[in-house]
């Protein structure tokens, strides 16, 4: 019964190969995107640290994304 499912009427090789390629591709895109996001977050934090206190507070008040980045970074450090 399980071998019938894996074989899929003789098309199992193509189906499982296609499924594997798609899964590997999705994982690769996810990891690449995550790496790029971390890079941009770190660049943003460096730029934020170079601002004056008033500019930094204004940026944090006006941007929820900035608040989330700073909060996430403070948990790590």
Secondary structure, 3 states (H helix, E strand, C coil): CHHHHHHHHHCHHHHHHHHHHHHHHHHHHHHHHHHHHHHHHHHHHHHHHCCCHHHHHHHHHHCHHHHHHHHHHHHHC
